[in-house]
């Protein structure tokens, strides 16, 4: 049996909490226990962890996700809306991508706001009846 710890917004951990987590994961690695930590946070996370415990940068991998390409950003916006039998106008999708530059957090926020403020489907960019 294995255990996976999934933590989002880990950059909000206090220094004491982060230190305790790093030490616990280090002990588990030393004992070769089947535990994995998958955490998401802002790009400052590697330095926060390094400040907490110097060995943290060797203990963990810090892949940079960065912005999505336009095709993936459109898919991330359109797929959930299609499941609700609604849709975005292609021009709206392109405009949201242009404004967010593909960064996942901003895509999520724009999609959320566009969905909540749209009066009808398809959701348009900049129309007087479907503004976001």
C-alpha positions as CSV (number, residue, x, y, z in Angstrom):
1,X,0.0,0.0,0.0
2,X,1.2,3.5,-0.8
3,X,0.2,6.9,0.4
4,X,0.0,10.1,-1.6
5,X,-0.3,13.5,0.0
6,X,-1.8,16.2,-2.3
7,X,-1.5,19.8,-1.2
8,X,-2.5,22.9,-3.1
9,X,-1.3,26.4,-2.3
10,X,1.5,25.1,-0.2
11,X,3.2,28.5,-0.2
12,X,0.7,29.5,2.5
13,X,2.2,27.0,5.0
14,X,3.8,28.7,7.9
15,X,7.6,28.3,8.3
16,X,7.1,25.8,11.1
17,X,4.5,23.8,9.1
18,X,6.7,23.7,6.0
19,X,9.7,22.7,8.1
20,X,7.8,19.8,9.8
21,X,6.5,18.6,6.4
22,X,10.0,18.6,4.9
23,X,11.5,16.8,7.9
24,X,8.7,14.2,7.8
25,X,9.2,13.6,4.1
26,X,12.9,13.3,4.6
27,X,12.4,10.7,7.3
28,X,10.1,8.7,5.1
29,X,12.5,8.8,2.2
30,X,15.3,7.6,4.5
31,X,13.1,4.7,5.6
32,X,12.1,4.0,2.0
33,X,8.4,4.2,2.9
34,X,5.9,4.3,0.0
35,X,4.8,7.9,0.5
36,X,4.8,10.6,-2.1
37,X,4.0,14.3,-1.8
38,X,2.5,16.2,-4.7
39,X,2.1,19.9,-4.0
40,X,1.3,22.9,-6.0
41,X,2.3,26.5,-5.2
42,X,3.7,29.7,-6.5
43,X,7.1,29.9,-8.2
44,X,8.6,31.1,-4.8
45,X,8.1,27.7,-3.4
46,X,11.6,26.3,-4.0
47,X,13.2,29.2,-2.2
48,X,10.7,29.0,0.7
49,X,11.5,25.3,1.1
50,X,15.2,25.9,0.8
51,X,15.1,28.6,3.5
52,X,13.2,26.2,5.7
53,X,15.6,23.2,5.3
54,X,18.7,23.5,3.1
55,X,18.3,19.9,1.9
56,X,14.8,20.5,0.6
57,X,16.0,21.5,-2.9
58,X,17.7,18.1,-3.2
59,X,14.8,16.2,-1.7
60,X,12.1,17.5,-4.0
61,X,11.6,18.1,-7.7
62,X,10.2,21.5,-8.6
63,X,8.8,21.4,-12.2
64,X,7.7,24.7,-13.5
65,X,4.3,24.4,-15.2
66,X,4.1,27.9,-16.6
67,X,1.5,29.0,-19.1
68,X,-0.5,26.7,-21.3
69,X,-0.4,26.8,-25.1
70,X,-3.5,28.3,-26.7
71,X,-5.0,25.0,-27.7
72,X,-4.7,23.6,-24.1
73,X,-6.0,26.9,-22.6
74,X,-9.1,26.7,-25.0
75,X,-9.7,23.1,-24.0
76,X,-9.5,24.0,-20.3
77,X,-12.1,26.7,-20.8
78,X,-14.4,25.0,-23.3
79,X,-14.6,21.4,-22.1
80,X,-16.4,22.1,-18.8
81,X,-18.8,24.5,-20.4
82,X,-19.6,22.0,-23.2
83,X,-20.5,19.4,-20.5
84,X,-23.2,21.8,-19.4
85,X,-24.4,22.0,-23.0
86,X,-23.2,25.6,-23.3
87,X,-20.2,27.0,-25.2
88,X,-17.8,29.9,-25.6
89,X,-17.7,31.9,-28.8
90,X,-14.3,31.2,-30.4
91,X,-13.5,35.0,-30.4
92,X,-14.1,35.0,-26.6
93,X,-11.7,32.0,-26.1
94,X,-9.0,33.8,-28.1
95,X,-9.5,37.0,-26.2
96,X,-9.3,35.3,-22.8
97,X,-6.1,33.5,-23.9
98,X,-4.7,36.8,-25.1
99,X,-5.4,38.5,-21.8
100,X,-4.3,35.7,-19.6
101,X,-1.3,34.6,-21.7
102,X,-2.3,31.1,-20.8
103,X,-1.5,31.2,-17.1
104,X,-3.8,28.6,-15.5
105,X,-4.9,30.7,-12.5
106,X,-5.9,33.6,-14.7
107,X,-7.7,31.2,-17.2
108,X,-9.6,29.7,-14.3
109,X,-10.6,33.2,-13.0
110,X,-11.6,34.5,-16.4
111,X,-13.6,31.3,-17.2
112,X,-15.4,31.6,-13.8
113,X,-16.3,35.2,-14.3
114,X,-17.3,34.8,-17.9
115,X,-19.6,31.9,-17.0
116,X,-21.2,33.8,-14.1
117,X,-21.8,37.0,-16.0
118,X,-22.9,35.6,-19.4
119,X,-26.6,36.0,-20.1
120,X,-26.7,33.4,-22.9
121,X,-24.7,30.8,-24.8
122,X,-22.5,31.1,-26.6
123,X,-20.5,33.3,-24.2
124,X,-19.1,36.3,-26.2
125,X,-16.2,38.5,-25.6
126,X,-17.1,42.2,-25.2
127,X,-20.7,42.1,-26.3
128,X,-23.1,44.4,-24.4
129,X,-25.3,41.6,-23.3
130,X,-22.6,39.1,-22.3
131,X,-19.8,41.1,-20.7
132,X,-17.2,39.7,-18.4
